[in-house]
Amino acid sequence: MIEATVPLSRIEEMVRTCRACALGSLRTNAVPGEGNAEAEVMFVGEAPGYYEDQAGRPFVGQAGKLLDDLLARAGLSRLDVFIANVLKCRPPGNRDPLPGEMDACSAHLNAQVDAIDPRVIVTLGRYSMQRFLPGSTISRVHGQRFERDGRIVVPMYHPAAALHQGSLRAVIEADFAKLPEYMRTPVKAPEPAPQPAEQGRLF
Ligand code: URA
């Protein structure tokens, strides 16, 4: 069955009315994500915090200011990229996302990736990284380039981590500085699928 890509405006509407998990009844505003619908680079954070929940927009607090600086280092602005989160609603007290919440929200993120079709996905923080590179350890893989499903996936530390742990600031800056090069490098063509042996044919 061929599934049609859902337009971003429809995904946004679905997110804003979603009640698939308990967070739907706790939010002030859902935070679907925003940016360039044809972005080559998509950033995926963890979940809205207090300010994002108030504004209905991603990364508008302190971590967002740092993200803006980091984007500028890579020669990018919010107008060039799309910014989303694994969870579209704020967990109470900014606690970590629960597995059931991530499962409930996963169709929204999948639909956004399909609609935007970015060449590069930058994961911000561990929860986003686990979504695209399960089993990875951020301290080992941050800033490296991986290929998954015909896209480049680059795991990065969460900007909030650099705000809490000053020594990570230089690490995140160095990782963001690699982005322009990753954006230039082609994604390898997928290996052709092995053809099933022709039945009943003798050589
Ligand atoms: N942290 C996130 O992961 N996402 C936001 O939108 C804001 C802070």
Residues whose N, C-alpha, C, O or C-beta is under 5 A from the ligand:
A	BS01	URA	G45 E46 A47 P48 G49 E52 P58 F59 A63 N85
